């Protein structure tokens, strides 16, 4: 068992990739993660069928 003492290293954060993806997602309104895209598509389908006015 390895204890990290509250420290974790991420090369993506070091290179700024995480921040860039976050900025793109906020500007476009489209999530860049697989789970986020699935949630957004699922929400759109549910709204299409159940929120007709």
mmCIF entry with sequence, helices, sheets and N, C-alpha, C, O atoms, coordinates in Angstrom:
data_MODEL
# 
_entry.id   MODEL 
# 
_entity.id                         1 
_entity.type                       polymer 
_entity.pdbx_number_of_molecules   1 
# 
_entity_poly.entity_id                      1 
_entity_poly.type                           'polypeptide(L)' 
_entity_poly.nstd_linkage                   no 
_entity_poly.nstd_monomer                   no 
_entity_poly.pdbx_seq_one_letter_code       
;(UNK)(UNK)(UNK)(UNK)(UNK)(UNK)(UNK)(UNK)(UNK)(UNK)(UNK)(UNK)(UNK)(UNK)(UNK)(UNK)
(UNK)(UNK)(UNK)(UNK)(UNK)(UNK)(UNK)(UNK)(UNK)(UNK)(UNK)(UNK)(UNK)(UNK)(UNK)(UNK)
(UNK)(UNK)(UNK)(UNK)(UNK)(UNK)(UNK)(UNK)(UNK)(UNK)(UNK)(UNK)(UNK)(UNK)(UNK)(UNK)
(UNK)(UNK)(UNK)(UNK)(UNK)
;
_entity_poly.pdbx_seq_one_letter_code_can   XXXXXXXXXXXXXXXXXXXXXXXXXXXXXXXXXXXXXXXXXXXXXXXXXXXXX 
_entity_poly.pdbx_strand_id                 A 
# 
loop_
_entity_poly_seq.entity_id 
_entity_poly_seq.num 
_entity_poly_seq.mon_id 
_entity_poly_seq.hetero 
1 1  UNK n 
1 2  UNK n 
1 3  UNK n 
1 4  UNK n 
1 5  UNK n 
1 6  UNK n 
1 7  UNK n 
1 8  UNK n 
1 9  UNK n 
1 10 UNK n 
1 11 UNK n 
1 12 UNK n 
1 13 UNK n 
1 14 UNK n 
1 15 UNK n 
1 16 UNK n 
1 17 UNK n 
1 18 UNK n 
1 19 UNK n 
1 20 UNK n 
1 21 UNK n 
1 22 UNK n 
1 23 UNK n 
1 24 UNK n 
1 25 UNK n 
1 26 UNK n 
1 27 UNK n 
1 28 UNK n 
1 29 UNK n 
1 30 UNK n 
1 31 UNK n 
1 32 UNK n 
1 33 UNK n 
1 34 UNK n 
1 35 UNK n 
1 36 UNK n 
1 37 UNK n 
1 38 UNK n 
1 39 UNK n 
1 40 UNK n 
1 41 UNK n 
1 42 UNK n 
1 43 UNK n 
1 44 UNK n 
1 45 UNK n 
1 46 UNK n 
1 47 UNK n 
1 48 UNK n 
1 49 UNK n 
1 50 UNK n 
1 51 UNK n 
1 52 UNK n 
1 53 UNK n 
# 
_struct_asym.id          A 
_struct_asym.entity_id   1 
# 
loop_
_struct_conf.conf_type_id 
_struct_conf.id 
_struct_conf.pdbx_PDB_helix_id 
_struct_conf.beg_label_comp_id 
_struct_conf.beg_label_asym_id 
_struct_conf.beg_label_seq_id 
_struct_conf.pdbx_beg_PDB_ins_code 
_struct_conf.end_label_comp_id 
_struct_conf.end_label_asym_id 
_struct_conf.end_label_seq_id 
_struct_conf.pdbx_end_PDB_ins_code 
_struct_conf.beg_auth_comp_id 
_struct_conf.beg_auth_asym_id 
_struct_conf.beg_auth_seq_id 
_struct_conf.end_auth_comp_id 
_struct_conf.end_auth_asym_id 
_struct_conf.end_auth_seq_id 
_struct_conf.pdbx_PDB_helix_class 
_struct_conf.details 
_struct_conf.pdbx_PDB_helix_length 
HELX_P HELX_P1 AA1 UNK A 11 ? UNK A 15 ? UNK A 11 UNK A 15 1 ? 5  
HELX_P HELX_P2 AA2 UNK A 17 ? UNK A 28 ? UNK A 17 UNK A 28 1 ? 12 
HELX_P HELX_P3 AA3 UNK A 34 ? UNK A 50 ? UNK A 34 UNK A 50 1 ? 17 
# 
_struct_conf_type.id          HELX_P 
_struct_conf_type.criteria    ? 
_struct_conf_type.reference   ? 
# 
loop_
_atom_site.group_PDB 
_atom_site.id 
_atom_site.type_symbol 
_atom_site.label_atom_id 
_atom_site.label_alt_id 
_atom_site.label_comp_id 
_atom_site.label_asym_id 
_atom_site.label_entity_id 
_atom_site.label_seq_id 
_atom_site.pdbx_PDB_ins_code 
_atom_site.Cartn_x 
_atom_site.Cartn_y 
_atom_site.Cartn_z 
_atom_site.occupancy 
_atom_site.B_iso_or_equiv 
_atom_site.pdbx_formal_charge 
_atom_site.auth_seq_id 
_atom_site.auth_comp_id 
_atom_site.auth_asym_id 
_atom_site.auth_atom_id 
_atom_site.pdbx_PDB_model_num 
ATOM 1   N N  . UNK A 1 1  ? 0.838   -1.175 0.000   1.00 0.00 ? 1  UNK A N  1 
ATOM 2   C CA . UNK A 1 1  ? 0.000   0.000  0.000   1.00 0.00 ? 1  UNK A CA 1 
ATOM 3   C C  . UNK A 1 1  ? 0.889   1.246  0.000   1.00 0.00 ? 1  UNK A C  1 
ATOM 4   O O  . UNK A 1 1  ? 1.745   1.409  0.869   1.00 0.00 ? 1  UNK A O  1 
ATOM 5   N N  . UNK A 1 2  ? 0.676   2.105  -0.969  1.00 0.00 ? 2  UNK A N  1 
ATOM 6   C CA . UNK A 1 2  ? 1.491   3.301  -1.099  1.00 0.00 ? 2  UNK A CA 1 
ATOM 7   C C  . UNK A 1 2  ? 0.668   4.516  -0.695  1.00 0.00 ? 2  UNK A C  1 
ATOM 8   O O  . UNK A 1 2  ? -0.430  4.731  -1.209  1.00 0.00 ? 2  UNK A O  1 
ATOM 9   N N  . UNK A 1 3  ? 1.200   5.304  0.223   1.00 0.00 ? 3  UNK A N  1 
ATOM 10  C CA . UNK A 1 3  ? 0.521   6.528  0.642   1.00 0.00 ? 3  UNK A CA 1 
ATOM 11  C C  . UNK A 1 3  ? 1.093   7.700  -0.154  1.00 0.00 ? 3  UNK A C  1 
ATOM 12  O O  . UNK A 1 3  ? 2.300   7.781  -0.384  1.00 0.00 ? 3  UNK A O  1 
ATOM 13  N N  . UNK A 1 4  ? 0.213   8.595  -0.566  1.00 0.00 ? 4  UNK A N  1 
ATOM 14  C CA . UNK A 1 4  ? 0.663   9.719  -1.388  1.00 0.00 ? 4  UNK A CA 1 
ATOM 15  C C  . UNK A 1 4  ? 0.796   11.010 -0.600  1.00 0.00 ? 4  UNK A C  1 
ATOM 16  O O  . UNK A 1 4  ? 1.395   11.965 -1.096  1.00 0.00 ? 4  UNK A O  1 
ATOM 17  N N  . UNK A 1 5  ? 0.267   11.070 0.590   1.00 0.00 ? 5  UNK A N  1 
ATOM 18  C CA . UNK A 1 5  ? 0.370   12.242 1.450   1.00 0.00 ? 5  UNK A CA 1 
ATOM 19  C C  . UNK A 1 5  ? -0.196  13.504 0.790   1.00 0.00 ? 5  UNK A C  1 
ATOM 20  O O  . UNK A 1 5  ? 0.341   14.597 0.968   1.00 0.00 ? 5  UNK A O  1 
ATOM 21  N N  . UNK A 1 6  ? -1.273  13.349 0.035   1.00 0.00 ? 6  UNK A N  1 
ATOM 22  C CA . UNK A 1 6  ? -1.917  14.508 -0.575  1.00 0.00 ? 6  UNK A CA 1 
ATOM 23  C C  . UNK A 1 6  ? -1.228  15.029 -1.817  1.00 0.00 ? 6  UNK A C  1 
ATOM 24  O O  . UNK A 1 6  ? -1.599  16.093 -2.313  1.00 0.00 ? 6  UNK A O  1 
ATOM 25  N N  . UNK A 1 7  ? -0.251  14.331 -2.331  1.00 0.00 ? 7  UNK A N  1 
ATOM 26  C CA . UNK A 1 7  ? 0.487   14.786 -3.507  1.00 0.00 ? 7  UNK A CA 1 
ATOM 27  C C  . UNK A 1 7  ? 0.258   13.819 -4.652  1.00 0.00 ? 7  UNK A C  1 
ATOM 28  O O  . UNK A 1 7  ? 0.413   12.608 -4.491  1.00 0.00 ? 7  UNK A O  1 
ATOM 29  N N  . UNK A 1 8  ? -0.105  14.345 -5.793  1.00 0.00 ? 8  UNK A N  1 
ATOM 30  C CA . UNK A 1 8  ? -0.206  13.512 -6.982  1.00 0.00 ? 8  UNK A CA 1 
ATOM 31  C C  . UNK A 1 8  ? 0.345   14.303 -8.157  1.00 0.00 ? 8  UNK A C  1 
ATOM 32  O O  . UNK A 1 8  ? 0.243   15.529 -8.195  1.00 0.00 ? 8  UNK A O  1 
ATOM 33  N N  . UNK A 1 9  ? 0.919   13.607 -9.095  1.00 0.00 ? 9  UNK A N  1 
ATOM 34  C CA . UNK A 1 9  ? 1.551   14.245 -10.236 1.00 0.00 ? 9  UNK A CA 1 
ATOM 35  C C  . UNK A 1 9  ? 0.759   13.936 -11.500 1.00 0.00 ? 9  UNK A C  1 
ATOM 36  O O  . UNK A 1 9  ? 0.356   12.796 -11.729 1.00 0.00 ? 9  UNK A O  1 
ATOM 37  N N  . UNK A 1 10 ? 0.542   14.953 -12.310 1.00 0.00 ? 10 UNK A N  1 
ATOM 38  C CA . UNK A 1 10 ? -0.137  14.754 -13.580 1.00 0.00 ? 10 UNK A CA 1 
ATOM 39  C C  . UNK A 1 10 ? 0.635   15.481 -14.666 1.00 0.00 ? 10 UNK A C  1 
ATOM 40  O O  . UNK A 1 10 ? 0.786   16.701 -14.614 1.00 0.00 ? 10 UNK A O  1 
ATOM 41  N N  . UNK A 1 11 ? 1.120   14.741 -15.642 1.00 0.00 ? 11 UNK A N  1 
ATOM 42  C CA . UNK A 1 11 ? 1.870   15.388 -16.735 1.00 0.00 ? 11 UNK A CA 1 
ATOM 43  C C  . UNK A 1 11 ? 0.952   16.221 -17.607 1.00 0.00 ? 11 UNK A C  1 
ATOM 44  O O  . UNK A 1 11 ? 1.402   17.185 -18.227 1.00 0.00 ? 11 UNK A O  1 
ATOM 45  N N  . UNK A 1 12 ? -0.337  15.871 -17.669 1.00 0.00 ? 12 UNK A N  1 
ATOM 46  C CA . UNK A 1 12 ? -1.283  16.660 -18.451 1.00 0.00 ? 12 UNK A CA 1 
ATOM 47  C C  . UNK A 1 12 ? -1.475  18.044 -17.829 1.00 0.00 ? 12 UNK A C  1 
ATOM 48  O O  . UNK A 1 12 ? -1.540  19.049 -18.536 1.00 0.00 ? 12 UNK A O  1 
ATOM 49  N N  . UNK A 1 13 ? -1.564  18.082 -16.502 1.00 0.00 ? 13 UNK A N  1 
ATOM 50  C CA . UNK A 1 13 ? -1.685  19.384 -15.820 1.00 0.00 ? 13 UNK A CA 1 
ATOM 51  C C  . UNK A 1 13 ? -0.398  20.169 -15.969 1.00 0.00 ? 13 UNK A C  1 
ATOM 52  O O  . UNK A 1 13 ? -0.429  21.388 -16.136 1.00 0.00 ? 13 UNK A O  1 
ATOM 53  N N  . UNK A 1 14 ? 0.730   19.487 -15.912 1.00 0.00 ? 14 UNK A N  1 
ATOM 54  C CA . UNK A 1 14 ? 2.024   20.154 -16.047 1.00 0.00 ? 14 UNK A CA 1 
ATOM 55  C C  . UNK A 1 14 ? 2.148   20.843 -17.401 1.00 0.00 ? 14 UNK A C  1 
ATOM 56  O O  . UNK A 1 14 ? 2.662   21.958 -17.488 1.00 0.00 ? 14 UNK A O  1 
ATOM 57  N N  . UNK A 1 15 ? 1.680   20.181 -18.454 1.00 0.00 ? 15 UNK A N  1 
ATOM 58  C CA . UNK A 1 15 ? 1.773   20.744 -19.804 1.00 0.00 ? 15 UNK A CA 1 
ATOM 59  C C  . UNK A 1 15 ? 0.615   21.684 -20.144 1.00 0.00 ? 15 UNK A C  1 
ATOM 60  O O  . UNK A 1 15 ? 0.627   22.332 -21.191 1.00 0.00 ? 15 UNK A O  1 
ATOM 61  N N  . UNK A 1 16 ? -0.377  21.758 -19.268 1.00 0.00 ? 16 UNK A N  1 
ATOM 62  C CA . UNK A 1 16 ? -1.496  22.661 -19.493 1.00 0.00 ? 16 UNK A CA 1 
ATOM 63  C C  . UNK A 1 16 ? -2.605  22.080 -20.349 1.00 0.00 ? 16 UNK A C  1 
ATOM 64  O O  . UNK A 1 16 ? -3.496  22.807 -20.789 1.00 0.00 ? 16 UNK A O  1 
ATOM 65  N N  . UNK A 1 17 ? -2.562  20.773 -20.591 1.00 0.00 ? 17 UNK A N  1 
ATOM 66  C CA . UNK A 1 17 ? -3.575  20.124 -21.434 1.00 0.00 ? 17 UNK A CA 1 
ATOM 67  C C  . UNK A 1 17 ? -4.933  20.138 -20.745 1.00 0.00 ? 17 UNK A C  1 
ATOM 68  O O  . UNK A 1 17 ? -5.954  20.367 -21.393 1.00 0.00 ? 17 UNK A O  1 
ATOM 69  N N  . UNK A 1 18 ? -4.953  19.897 -19.443 1.00 0.00 ? 18 UNK A N  1 
ATOM 70  C CA . UNK A 1 18 ? -6.223  19.872 -18.704 1.00 0.00 ? 18 UNK A CA 1 
ATOM 71  C C  . UNK A 1 18 ? -6.915  21.230 -18.765 1.00 0.00 ? 18 UNK A C  1 
ATOM 72  O O  . UNK A 1 18 ? -8.123  21.311 -18.986 1.00 0.00 ? 18 UNK A O  1 
ATOM 73  N N  . UNK A 1 19 ? -6.152  22.276 -18.569 1.00 0.00 ? 19 UNK A N  1 
ATOM 74  C CA . UNK A 1 19 ? -6.722  23.621 -18.609 1.00 0.00 ? 19 UNK A CA 1 
ATOM 75  C C  . UNK A 1 19 ? -7.233  23.985 -19.992 1.00 0.00 ? 19 UNK A C  1 
ATOM 76  O O  . UNK A 1 19 ? -8.281  24.617 -20.121 1.00 0.00 ? 19 UNK A O  1 
ATOM 77  N N  . UNK A 1 20 ? -6.507  23.593 -21.021 1.00 0.00 ? 20 UNK A N  1 
ATOM 78  C CA . UNK A 1 20 ? -6.921  23.876 -22.395 1.00 0.00 ? 20 UNK A CA 1 
ATOM 79  C C  . UNK A 1 20 ? -8.220  23.156 -22.737 1.00 0.00 ? 20 UNK A C  1 
ATOM 80  O O  . UNK A 1 20 ? -9.121  23.742 -23.338 1.00 0.00 ? 20 UNK A O  1 
ATOM 81  N N  . UNK A 1 21 ? -8.313  21.888 -22.354 1.00 0.00 ? 21 UNK A N  1 
ATOM 82  C CA . UNK A 1 21 ? -9.549  21.132 -22.601 1.00 0.00 ? 21 UNK A CA 1 
ATOM 83  C C  . UNK A 1 21 ? -10.715 21.763 -21.863 1.00 0.00 ? 21 UNK A C  1 
ATOM 84  O O  . UNK A 1 21 ? -11.827 21.824 -22.388 1.00 0.00 ? 21 UNK A O  1 
ATOM 85  N N  . UNK A 1 22 ? -10.466 22.235 -20.643 1.00 0.00 ? 22 UNK A N  1 
ATOM 86  C CA . UNK A 1 22 ? -11.513 22.874 -19.852 1.00 0.00 ? 22 UNK A CA 1 
ATOM 87  C C  . UNK A 1 22 ? -11.996 24.153 -20.543 1.00 0.00 ? 22 UNK A C  1 
ATOM 88  O O  . UNK A 1 22 ? -13.200 24.402 -20.607 1.00 0.00 ? 22 UNK A O  1 
ATOM 89  N N  . UNK A 1 23 ? -11.076 24.958 -21.056 1.00 0.00 ? 23 UNK A N  1 
ATOM 90  C CA . UNK A 1 23 ? -11.449 26.201 -21.746 1.00 0.00 ? 23 UNK A CA 1 
ATOM 91  C C  . UNK A 1 23 ? -12.274 25.901 -22.997 1.00 0.00 ? 23 UNK A C  1 
ATOM 92  O O  . UNK A 1 23 ? -13.275 26.569 -23.257 1.00 0.00 ? 23 UNK A O  1 
ATOM 93  N N  . UNK A 1 24 ? -11.858 24.905 -23.764 1.00 0.00 ? 24 UNK A N  1 
ATOM 94  C CA . UNK A 1 24 ? -12.579 24.539 -24.991 1.00 0.00 ? 24 UNK A CA 1 
ATOM 95  C C  . UNK A 1 24 ? -13.987 24.072 -24.649 1.00 0.00 ? 24 UNK A C  1 
ATOM 96  O O  . UNK A 1 24 ? -14.951 24.463 -25.307 1.00 0.00 ? 24 UNK A O  1 
ATOM 97  N N  . UNK A 1 25 ? -14.106 23.245 -23.630 1.00 0.00 ? 25 UNK A N  1 
ATOM 98  C CA . UNK A 1 25 ? -15.421 22.736 -23.232 1.00 0.00 ? 25 UNK A CA 1 
ATOM 99  C C  . UNK A 1 25 ? -16.353 23.859 -22.807 1.00 0.00 ? 25 UNK A C  1 
ATOM 100 O O  . UNK A 1 25 ? -17.534 23.857 -23.155 1.00 0.00 ? 25 UNK A O  1 
ATOM 101 N N  . UNK A 1 26 ? -15.827 24.810 -22.059 1.00 0.00 ? 26 UNK A N  1 
ATOM 102 C CA . UNK A 1 26 ? -16.659 25.918 -21.598 1.00 0.00 ? 26 UNK A CA 1 
ATOM 103 C C  . UNK A 1 26 ? -17.105 26.813 -22.748 1.00 0.00 ? 26 UNK A C  1 
ATOM 104 O O  . UNK A 1 26 ? -18.251 27.263 -22.771 1.00 0.00 ? 26 UNK A O  1 
ATOM 105 N N  . UNK A 1 27 ? -16.213 27.077 -23.702 1.00 0.00 ? 27 UNK A N  1 
ATOM 106 C CA . UNK A 1 27 ? -16.570 27.958 -24.823 1.00 0.00 ? 27 UNK A CA 1 
ATOM 107 C C  . UNK A 1 27 ? -17.561 27.314 -25.775 1.00 0.00 ? 27 UNK A C  1 
ATOM 108 O O  . UNK A 1 27 ? -18.495 27.971 -26.235 1.00 0.00 ? 27 UNK A O  1 
ATOM 109 N N  . UNK A 1 28 ? -17.367 26.028 -26.079 1.00 0.00 ? 28 UNK A N  1 
ATOM 110 C CA . UNK A 1 28 ? -18.221 25.355 -27.054 1.00 0.00 ? 28 UNK A CA 1 
ATOM 111 C C  . UNK A 1 28 ? -19.480 24.778 -26.429 1.00 0.00 ? 28 UNK A C  1 
ATOM 112 O O  . UNK A 1 28 ? -20.475 24.570 -27.123 1.00 0.00 ? 28 UNK A O  1 
ATOM 113 N N  . UNK A 1 29 ? -19.449 24.517 -25.132 1.00 0.00 ? 29 UNK A N  1 
ATOM 114 C CA . UNK A 1 29 ? -20.587 23.888 -24.470 1.00 0.00 ? 29 UNK A CA 1 
ATOM 115 C C  . UNK A 1 29 ? -20.644 22.395 -24.697 1.00 0.00 ? 29 UNK A C  1 
ATOM 116 O O  . UNK A 1 29 ? -21.631 21.748 -24.348 1.00 0.00 ? 29 UNK A O  1 
ATOM 117 N N  . UNK A 1 30 ? -19.587 21.837 -25.281 1.00 0.00 ? 30 UNK A N  1 
ATOM 118 C CA . UNK A 1 30 ? -19.528 20.400 -25.549 1.00 0.00 ? 30 UNK A CA 1 
ATOM 119 C C  . UNK A 1 30 ? -18.429 19.792 -24.687 1.00 0.00 ? 30 UNK A C  1 
ATOM 120 O O  . UNK A 1 30 ? -17.269 20.191 -24.794 1.00 0.00 ? 30 UNK A O  1 
ATOM 121 N N  . UNK A 1 31 ? -18.778 18.832 -23.835 1.00 0.00 ? 31 UNK A N  1 
ATOM 122 C CA . UNK A 1 31 ? -17.757 18.194 -23.004 1.00 0.00 ? 31 UNK A CA 1 
ATOM 123 C C  . UNK A 1 31 ? -16.807 17.342 -23.848 1.00 0.00 ? 31 UNK A C  1 
ATOM 124 O O  . UNK A 1 31 ? -17.204 16.802 -24.881 1.00 0.00 ? 31 UNK A O  1 
ATOM 125 N N  . UNK A 1 32 ? -15.571 17.225 -23.413 1.00 0.00 ? 32 UNK A N  1 
ATOM 126 C CA . UNK A 1 32 ? -14.572 16.474 -24.173 1.00 0.00 ? 32 UNK A CA 1 
ATOM 127 C C  . UNK A 1 32 ? -14.291 15.099 -23.590 1.00 0.00 ? 32 UNK A C  1 
ATOM 128 O O  . UNK A 1 32 ? -13.435 14.374 -24.098 1.00 0.00 ? 32 UNK A O  1 
ATOM 129 N N  . UNK A 1 33 ? -15.007 14.729 -22.521 1.00 0.00 ? 33 UNK A N  1 
ATOM 130 C CA . UNK A 1 33 ? -14.814 13.395 -21.970 1.00 0.00 ? 33 UNK A CA 1 
ATOM 131 C C  . UNK A 1 33 ? -15.903 12.469 -22.514 1.00 0.00 ? 33 UNK A C  1 
ATOM 132 O O  . UNK A 1 33 ? -16.980 12.922 -22.901 1.00 0.00 ? 33 UNK A O  1 
ATOM 133 N N  . UNK A 1 34 ? -15.616 11.197 -22.537 1.00 0.00 ? 34 UNK A N  1 
ATOM 134 C CA . UNK A 1 34 ? -16.585 10.221 -23.042 1.00 0.00 ? 34 UNK A CA 1 
ATOM 135 C C  . UNK A 1 34 ? -17.866 10.253 -22.218 1.00 0.00 ? 34 UNK A C  1 
ATOM 136 O O  . UNK A 1 34 ? -18.965 10.257 -22.772 1.00 0.00 ? 34 UNK A O  1 
ATOM 137 N N  . UNK A 1 35 ? -17.726 10.276 -20.903 1.00 0.00 ? 35 UNK A N  1 
ATOM 138 C CA . UNK A 1 35 ? -18.894 10.316 -20.025 1.00 0.00 ? 35 UNK A CA 1 
ATOM 139 C C  . UNK A 1 35 ? -19.705 11.592 -20.203 1.00 0.00 ? 35 UNK A C  1 
ATOM 140 O O  . UNK A 1 35 ? -20.936 11.564 -20.193 1.00 0.00 ? 35 UNK A O  1 
ATOM 141 N N  . UNK A 1 36 ? -19.009 12.702 -20.365 1.00 0.00 ? 36 UNK A N  1 
ATOM 142 C CA . UNK A 1 36 ? -19.695 13.974 -20.553 1.00 0.00 ? 36 UNK A CA 1 
ATOM 143 C C  . UNK A 1 36 ? -20.486 14.028 -21.836 1.00 0.00 ? 36 UNK A C  1 
ATOM 144 O O  . UNK A 1 36 ? -21.603 14.544 -21.868 1.00 0.00 ? 36 UNK A O  1 
ATOM 145 N N  . UNK A 1 37 ? -19.905 13.493 -22.899 1.00 0.00 ? 37 UNK A N  1 
ATOM 146 C CA . UNK A 1 37 ? -20.594 13.463 -24.196 1.00 0.00 ? 37 UNK A CA 1 
ATOM 147 C C  . UNK A 1 37 ? -21.820 12.564 -24.113 1.00 0.00 ? 37 UNK A C  1 
ATOM 148 O O  . UNK A 1 37 ? -22.883 12.907 -24.631 1.00 0.00 ? 37 UNK A O  1 
ATOM 149 N N  . UNK A 1 38 ? -21.670 11.399 -23.453 1.00 0.00 ? 38 UNK A N  1 
ATOM 150 C CA . UNK A 1 38 ? -22.802 10.475 -23.306 1.00 0.00 ? 38 UNK A CA 1 
ATOM 151 C C  . UNK A 1 38 ? -23.935 11.120 -22.507 1.00 0.00 ? 38 UNK A C  1 
ATOM 152 O O  . UNK A 1 38 ? -25.105 10.973 -22.860 1.00 0.00 ? 38 UNK A O  1 
ATOM 153 N N  . UNK A 1 39 ? -23.589 11.838 -21.426 1.00 0.00 ? 39 UNK A N  1 
ATOM 154 C CA . UNK A 1 39 ? -24.614 12.514 -20.633 1.00 0.00 ? 39 UNK A CA 1 
ATOM 155 C C  . UNK A 1 39 ? -25.328 13.579 -21.457 1.00 0.00 ? 39 UNK A C  1 
ATOM 156 O O  . UNK A 1 39 ? -26.550 13.709 -21.385 1.00 0.00 ? 39 UNK A O  1 
ATOM 157 N N  . UNK A 1 40 ? -24.568 14.339 -22.237 1.00 0.00 ? 40 UNK A N  1 
ATOM 158 C CA . UNK A 1 40 ? -25.164 15.417 -23.026 1.00 0.00 ? 40 UNK A CA 1 
ATOM 159 C C  . UNK A 1 40 ? -26.101 14.846 -24.095 1.00 0.00 ? 40 UNK A C  1 
ATOM 160 O O  . UNK A 1 40 ? -27.198 15.368 -24.292 1.00 0.00 ? 40 UNK A O  1 
ATOM 161 N N  . UNK A 1 41 ? -25.684 13.793 -24.780 1.00 0.00 ? 41 UNK A N  1 
ATOM 162 C CA . UNK A 1 41 ? -26.524 13.170 -25.808 1.00 0.00 ? 41 UNK A CA 1 
ATOM 163 C C  . UNK A 1 41 ? -27.773 12.562 -25.171 1.00 0.00 ? 41 UNK A C  1 
ATOM 164 O O  . UNK A 1 41 ? -28.874 12.703 -25.704 1.00 0.00 ? 41 UNK A O  1 
ATOM 165 N N  . UNK A 1 42 ? -27.607 11.889 -24.037 1.00 0.00 ? 42 UNK A N  1 
ATOM 166 C CA . UNK A 1 42 ? -28.752 11.305 -23.339 1.00 0.00 ? 42 UNK A CA 1 
ATOM 167 C C  . UNK A 1 42 ? -29.755 12.359 -22.921 1.00 0.00 ? 42 UNK A C  1 
ATOM 168 O O  . UNK A 1 42 ? -30.962 12.156 -23.051 1.00 0.00 ? 42 UNK A O  1 
ATOM 169 N N  . UNK A 1 43 ? -29.267 13.481 -22.420 1.00 0.00 ? 43 UNK A N  1 
ATOM 170 C CA . UNK A 1 43 ? -30.147 14.580 -22.014 1.00 0.00 ? 43 UNK A CA 1 
ATOM 171 C C  . UNK A 1 43 ? -30.890 15.136 -23.213 1.00 0.00 ? 43 UNK A C  1 
ATOM 172 O O  . UNK A 1 43 ? -32.075 15.455 -23.111 1.00 0.00 ? 43 UNK A O  1 
ATOM 173 N N  . UNK A 1 44 ? -30.213 15.260 -24.356 1.00 0.00 ? 44 UNK A N  1 
ATOM 174 C CA . UNK A 1 44 ? -30.851 15.781 -25.569 1.00 0.00 ? 44 UNK A CA 1 
ATOM 175 C C  . UNK A 1 44 ? -31.965 14.841 -26.041 1.00 0.00 ? 44 UNK A C  1 
ATOM 176 O O  . UNK A 1 44 ? -33.029 15.299 -26.457 1.00 0.00 ? 44 UNK A O  1 
ATOM 177 N N  . UNK A 1 45 ? -31.722 13.536 -25.977 1.00 0.00 ? 45 UNK A N  1 
ATOM 178 C CA . UNK A 1 45 ? -32.723 12.556 -26.408 1.00 0.00 ? 45 UNK A CA 1 
ATOM 179 C C  . UNK A 1 45 ? -33.934 12.589 -25.480 1.00 0.00 ? 45 UNK A C  1 
ATOM 180 O O  . UNK A 1 45 ? -35.074 12.573 -25.946 1.00 0.00 ? 45 UNK A O  1 
ATOM 181 N N  . UNK A 1 46 ? -33.700 12.634 -24.193 1.00 0.00 ? 46 UNK A N  1 
ATOM 182 C CA . UNK A 1 46 ? -34.803 12.698 -23.230 1.00 0.00 ? 46 UNK A CA 1 
ATOM 183 C C  . UNK A 1 46 ? -35.619 13.956 -23.443 1.00 0.00 ? 46 UNK A C  1 
ATOM 184 O O  . UNK A 1 46 ? -36.849 13.910 -23.449 1.00 0.00 ? 46 UNK A O  1 
ATOM 185 N N  . UNK A 1 47 ? -34.940 15.080 -23.618 1.00 0.00 ? 47 UNK A N  1 
ATOM 186 C CA . UNK A 1 47 ? -35.663 16.337 -23.856 1.00 0.00 ? 47 UNK A CA 1 
ATOM 187 C C  . UNK A 1 47 ? -36.455 16.299 -25.165 1.00 0.00 ? 47 UNK A C  1 
ATOM 188 O O  . UNK A 1 47 ? -37.538 16.879 -25.250 1.00 0.00 ? 47 UNK A O  1 
ATOM 189 N N  . UNK A 1 48 ? -35.934 15.635 -26.160 1.00 0.00 ? 48 UNK A N  1 
ATOM 190 C CA . UNK A 1 48 ? -36.600 15.534 -27.452 1.00 0.00 ? 48 UNK A CA 1 
ATOM 191 C C  . UNK A 1 48 ? -37.950 14.804 -27.314 1.00 0.00 ? 48 UNK A C  1 
ATOM 192 O O  . UNK A 1 48 ? -38.951 15.209 -27.905 1.00 0.00 ? 48 UNK A O  1 
ATOM 193 N N  . UNK A 1 49 ? -37.951 13.725 -26.524 1.00 0.00 ? 49 UNK A N  1 
ATOM 194 C CA . UNK A 1 49 ? -39.166 12.923 -26.387 1.00 0.00 ? 49 UNK A CA 1 
ATOM 195 C C  . UNK A 1 49 ? -40.142 13.429 -25.333 1.00 0.00 ? 49 UNK A C  1 
ATOM 196 O O  . UNK A 1 49 ? -41.354 13.308 -25.513 1.00 0.00 ? 49 UNK A O  1 
ATOM 197 N N  . UNK A 1 50 ? -39.642 13.992 -24.240 1.00 0.00 ? 50 UNK A N  1 
ATOM 198 C CA . UNK A 1 50 ? -40.502 14.288 -23.108 1.00 0.00 ? 50 UNK A CA 1 
ATOM 199 C C  . UNK A 1 50 ? -40.779 15.768 -22.871 1.00 0.00 ? 50 UNK A C  1 
ATOM 200 O O  . UNK A 1 50 ? -41.634 16.092 -22.046 1.00 0.00 ? 50 UNK A O  1 
ATOM 201 N N  . UNK A 1 51 ? -40.109 16.661 -23.543 1.00 0.00 ? 51 UNK A N  1 
ATOM 202 C CA . UNK A 1 51 ? -40.320 18.089 -23.311 1.00 0.00 ? 51 UNK A CA 1 
ATOM 203 C C  . UNK A 1 51 ? -40.941 18.773 -24.517 1.00 0.00 ? 51 UNK A C  1 
ATOM 204 O O  . UNK A 1 51 ? -40.577 19.900 -24.853 1.00 0.00 ? 51 UNK A O  1 
ATOM 205 N N  . UNK A 1 52 ? -41.864 18.103 -25.161 1.00 0.00 ? 52 UNK A N  1 
ATOM 206 C CA . UNK A 1 52 ? -42.553 18.715 -26.305 1.00 0.00 ? 52 UNK A CA 1 
ATOM 207 C C  . UNK A 1 52 ? -43.566 19.730 -25.791 1.00 0.00 ? 52 UNK A C  1 
ATOM 208 O O  . UNK A 1 52 ? -44.276 19.479 -24.817 1.00 0.00 ? 52 UNK A O  1 
ATOM 209 N N  . UNK A 1 53 ? -43.623 20.871 -26.456 1.00 0.00 ? 53 UNK A N  1 
ATOM 210 C CA . UNK A 1 53 ? -44.581 21.908 -26.035 1.00 0.00 ? 53 UNK A CA 1 
ATOM 211 C C  . UNK A 1 53 ? -45.547 22.216 -27.133 1.00 0.00 ? 53 UNK A C  1 
ATOM 212 O O  . UNK A 1 53 ? -46.425 23.062 -26.963 1.00 0.00 ? 53 UNK A O  1 
# 
